[in-house]
Amino acid sequence: MSKGNPVKAMPSPNAVPTRQVIKVGRNDECPCGSGKKYKSCHLPQGEEWLHQLAYKRERERQRAAHRAGGGSGVSWWRRLLGQ
């Protein structure tokens, strides 16, 4: 038995991507920013609303990161073709 680096399992190419979820308690402030308790604001819309909010926030974060320095000023297809 060797004591070298353990082999890390590679994720399967067929693996299902995980979904982003925002954890909110019933008596916590609603993540929509209304100032109301979650149970009085968006609890009736259920967990799907939280998934949509998490997706929206992740997209906004990605766009902000891209604008902040991710863009090189060259079109994606020019980078792809090496032009």
N, CA, C and O of each residue as an XYZ file, in Angstrom:
332
protein
N       0.833     -1.174      0.000
C       0.000      0.000      0.000
C       0.882      1.243      0.000
O       1.725      1.403      0.882
N       0.699      2.111     -0.967
C       1.527      3.304     -1.050
C       0.890      4.436     -0.260
O      -0.325      4.478     -0.066
N       1.737      5.351      0.191
C       1.250      6.481      0.957
C       1.295      7.766      0.134
O       1.314      8.863      0.692
N       1.312      7.633     -1.178
C       1.357      8.796     -2.063
C       0.025      9.521     -2.096
O      -0.822      9.351     -1.220
N      -0.133     10.316     -3.108
C      -1.374     11.073     -3.261
C      -2.520     10.127     -3.579
O      -2.391      9.257     -4.440
N      -3.625     10.290     -2.896
C      -4.779      9.442     -3.210
C      -5.345      9.810     -4.581
O      -5.295     10.966     -5.001
N      -5.870      8.827     -5.250
C      -6.460      9.047     -6.566
C      -7.845      9.642     -6.377
O      -8.676      9.097     -5.651
N      -8.084     10.775     -7.042
C      -9.391     11.419     -6.949
C     -10.264     10.921     -8.081
O      -9.830     10.819     -9.229
N     -11.494     10.614     -7.737
C     -12.434     10.135     -8.747
C     -12.839     11.291     -9.643
O     -13.166     12.375     -9.161
N     -12.818     11.059    -10.933
C     -13.246     12.073    -11.896
C     -14.760     12.048    -11.963
O     -15.362     10.975    -11.925
N     -15.386     13.217    -12.064
C     -16.844     13.222    -12.191
C     -17.263     12.589    -13.501
O     -16.609     12.765    -14.529
N     -18.338     11.864    -13.456
C     -18.841     11.196    -14.637
C     -19.328     12.233    -15.646
O     -19.949     13.221    -15.254
N     -19.061     12.029    -16.941
C     -19.558     12.988    -17.930
C     -21.083     12.985    -17.995
O     -21.681     13.932    -18.506
N     -21.709     11.945    -17.489
C     -23.160     11.845    -17.492
C     -23.770     12.317    -16.172
O     -24.967     12.148    -15.942
N     -22.945     12.908    -15.307
C     -23.428     13.343    -13.997
C     -24.439     14.464    -14.168
O     -24.300     15.327    -15.035
N     -25.439     14.430    -13.338
C     -26.478     15.457    -13.370
C     -25.971     16.671    -12.588
O     -25.535     16.520    -11.447
N     -26.020     17.867    -13.175
C     -25.552     19.047    -12.442
C     -26.455     19.343    -11.260
O     -27.667     19.132    -11.316
N     -25.848     19.838    -10.186
C     -26.636     20.166     -9.008
C     -27.283     21.531     -9.192
O     -26.759     22.389     -9.904
N     -28.422     21.722     -8.546
C     -29.129     22.990     -8.636
C     -28.783     23.846     -7.441
O     -28.585     23.345     -6.334
N     -28.713     25.135     -7.676
C     -28.468     26.080     -6.602
C     -29.754     26.250     -5.793
O     -30.838     26.378     -6.363
N     -29.633     26.250     -4.482
C     -30.794     26.437     -3.623
C     -30.422     27.454     -2.548
O     -29.329     27.407     -1.983
N     -31.328     28.355     -2.282
C     -31.147     29.308     -1.198
C     -31.892     28.743      0.006
O     -33.084     28.448     -0.076
N     -31.190     28.596      1.114
C     -31.804     28.061      2.334
C     -32.427     29.210      3.115
O     -31.739     30.156      3.497
N     -33.727     29.123      3.347
C     -34.458     30.162      4.061
C     -35.386     29.496      5.060
O     -36.131     28.578      4.716
N     -35.337     29.961      6.286
C     -36.275     29.486      7.294
C     -37.590     30.247      7.194
O     -37.633     31.343      6.635
N     -38.652     29.677      7.728
C     -39.970     30.318      7.630
C     -39.986     31.708      8.259
O     -40.645     32.611      7.743
N     -39.274     31.888      9.358
C     -39.286     33.166     10.060
C     -38.127     34.077      9.675
O     -37.984     35.156     10.249
N     -37.298     33.670      8.721
C     -36.215     34.522      8.241
C     -36.784     35.608      7.336
O     -37.904     35.499      6.836
N     -35.990     36.655      7.135
C     -36.394     37.710      6.217
C     -36.405     37.157      4.797
O     -35.531     36.373      4.429
N     -37.379     37.558      4.006
C     -37.517     37.046      2.640
C     -36.333     37.504      1.784
O     -35.945     38.670      1.858
N     -35.752     36.615      0.978
C     -34.604     36.992      0.149
C     -34.953     37.952     -0.986
O     -34.050     38.428     -1.674
N     -36.231     38.251     -1.205
C     -36.603     39.185     -2.277
C     -36.291     40.621     -1.885
O     -36.258     41.503     -2.744
N     -36.061     40.869     -0.586
C     -35.711     42.206     -0.141
C     -36.891     43.045      0.309
O     -36.737     44.247      0.523
N     -38.058     42.451      0.457
C     -39.251     43.207      0.841
C     -39.238     43.611      2.313
O     -39.931     44.550      2.705
N     -38.454     42.909      3.128
C     -38.428     43.176      4.565
C     -39.427     42.347      5.339
O     -39.406     42.347      6.570
N     -40.307     41.637      4.641
C     -41.289     40.776      5.302
C     -40.644     39.441      5.657
O     -39.569     39.101      5.164
N     -41.319     38.696      6.518
C     -40.882     37.336      6.797
C     -41.177     36.475      5.576
O     -42.146     36.709      4.854
N     -40.331     35.481      5.358
C     -40.488     34.604      4.196
C     -41.858     33.933      4.185
O     -42.465     33.788      3.124
N     -42.354     33.520      5.361
C     -43.634     32.812      5.405
C     -44.795     33.706      4.982
O     -45.821     33.203      4.525
N     -44.653     35.030      5.127
C     -45.715     35.953      4.743
C     -45.541     36.501      3.333
O     -46.435     37.160      2.802
N     -44.395     36.228      2.733
C     -44.095     36.843      1.441
C     -44.111     35.813      0.303
O     -45.067     35.762     -0.470
N     -43.065     34.999      0.199
C     -42.932     34.092     -0.941
C     -43.056     32.615     -0.602
O     -42.868     31.775     -1.483
N     -43.364     32.270      0.636
C     -43.531     30.859      0.986
C     -44.594     30.170      0.137
O     -44.400     29.018     -0.251
N     -45.732     30.844     -0.173
C     -46.742     30.165     -0.998
C     -46.241     29.774     -2.402
O     -46.749     28.817     -2.987
N     -45.253     30.502     -2.945
C     -44.712     30.133     -4.269
C     -43.862     28.874     -4.201
O     -43.626     28.226     -5.221
N     -43.408     28.528     -3.022
C     -42.703     27.274     -2.824
C     -41.235     27.302     -3.191
O     -40.651     28.361     -3.418
N     -40.650     26.114     -3.246
C     -39.220     25.964     -3.464
C     -38.801     26.347     -4.877
O     -37.663     26.764     -5.093
N     -39.693     26.214     -5.826
C     -39.343     26.560     -7.206
C     -38.968     28.032     -7.317
O     -38.079     28.390     -8.090
N     -39.639     28.888     -6.551
C     -39.304     30.314     -6.553
C     -37.875     30.521     -6.057
O     -37.151     31.357     -6.597
N     -37.457     29.763     -5.024
C     -36.093     29.869     -4.512
C     -35.081     29.420     -5.551
O     -34.011     30.017     -5.669
N     -35.407     28.361     -6.317
C     -34.510     27.912     -7.378
C     -34.350     28.992     -8.438
O     -33.241     29.242     -8.911
N     -35.450     29.630     -8.809
C     -35.393     30.691     -9.813
C     -34.576     31.881     -9.313
O     -33.802     32.464    -10.072
N     -34.744     32.243     -8.049
C     -33.985     33.344     -7.477
C     -32.497     33.012     -7.433
O     -31.664     33.861     -7.748
N     -32.156     31.783     -7.045
C     -30.756     31.369     -6.999
C     -30.146     31.403     -8.389
O     -29.012     31.853     -8.551
N     -30.877     30.937     -9.397
C     -30.381     30.947    -10.772
C     -30.155     32.380    -11.241
O     -29.136     32.680    -11.863
N     -31.107     33.263    -10.942
C     -31.005     34.664    -11.351
C     -29.785     35.323    -10.704
O     -29.044     36.044    -11.371
N     -29.577     35.081     -9.418
C     -28.428     35.679     -8.723
C     -27.105     35.138     -9.250
O     -26.134     35.885     -9.369
N     -27.061     33.849     -9.566
C     -25.827     33.268    -10.114
C     -25.505     33.863    -11.472
O     -24.345     34.167    -11.751
N     -26.521     34.038    -12.332
C     -26.309     34.661    -13.646
C     -25.818     36.099    -13.495
O     -24.922     36.523    -14.226
N     -26.394     36.856    -12.555
C     -25.956     38.223    -12.315
C     -24.509     38.244    -11.842
O     -23.730     39.104    -12.252
N     -24.146     37.289    -10.970
C     -22.768     37.212    -10.481
C     -21.804     36.911    -11.618
O     -20.735     37.515    -11.696
N     -22.169     35.980    -12.508
C     -21.325     35.632    -13.642
C     -21.155     36.808    -14.594
O     -20.055     37.063    -15.086
N     -22.250     37.527    -14.854
C     -22.178     38.687    -15.749
C     -21.302     39.778    -15.163
O     -20.517     40.400    -15.878
N     -21.434     40.016    -13.849
C     -20.618     41.035    -13.198
C     -19.141     40.652    -13.257
O     -18.287     41.507    -13.492
N     -18.837     39.380    -13.045
C     -17.450     38.919    -13.118
C     -16.909     39.073    -14.533
O     -15.746     39.433    -14.721
N     -17.740     38.805    -15.517
C     -17.309     38.939    -16.907
C     -17.028     40.409    -17.241
O     -16.028     40.726    -17.884
N     -17.921     41.300    -16.797
C     -17.729     42.729    -17.061
C     -16.514     43.271    -16.326
O     -15.843     44.174    -16.825
N     -16.222     42.735    -15.151
C     -15.131     43.247    -14.336
C     -13.752     42.894    -14.884
O     -12.770     43.546    -14.527
N     -13.655     41.907    -15.717
C     -12.331     41.565    -16.214
C     -12.293     40.287    -16.999
O     -11.243     39.897    -17.509
N     -13.410     39.637    -17.102
C     -13.448     38.396    -17.853
C     -13.383     38.621    -19.349
O     -12.897     37.763    -20.086
N     -13.864     39.758    -19.805
C     -13.873     40.047    -21.240
C     -12.534     40.596    -21.686
O     -11.985     41.491    -21.043
N     -12.004     40.075    -22.772
C     -10.711     40.535    -23.266
C     -10.864     41.540    -24.392
O      -9.864     42.023    -24.925
N     -12.107     41.869    -24.768
C     -12.312     42.802    -25.855
C     -12.313     42.128    -27.213
O     -12.512     42.789    -28.232
N     -12.092     40.814    -27.240
C     -12.070     40.062    -28.483
C     -13.292     39.152    -28.489
O     -13.612     38.529    -27.477
N     -13.964     39.078    -29.614
C     -15.146     38.236    -29.726
C     -14.799     36.790    -29.418
O     -13.682     36.337    -29.668
N     -15.779     36.069    -28.866
C     -15.547     34.673    -28.491
C     -15.161     33.846    -29.710
O     -14.336     32.942    -29.585
N     -15.717     34.117    -30.867
C     -15.422     33.297    -32.040
C     -14.026     33.604    -32.570
O     -13.390     32.731    -33.160
N     -13.534     34.835    -32.369
C     -12.151     35.149    -32.780
C     -11.160     34.427    -31.879
O     -10.136     33.929    -32.346
N     -11.469     34.372    -30.577
C     -10.594     33.611    -29.665
C     -10.607     32.144    -30.014
O      -9.571     31.482    -29.948
N     -11.778     31.615    -30.390
C     -11.911     30.217    -30.740
C     -11.081     29.883    -31.974
O     -10.414     28.850    -32.022
N     -11.124     30.752    -32.960
C     -10.397     30.514    -34.206
C      -8.945     30.964    -34.147
O      -8.173     30.718    -35.073
N      -8.576     31.628    -33.047
C      -7.190     32.058    -32.902
C      -6.855     33.265    -33.732
O      -5.696     33.448    -34.105
N      -7.835     34.103    -34.038
C      -7.590     35.283    -34.873
C      -7.329     36.498    -34.034
O      -7.102     37.582    -34.572
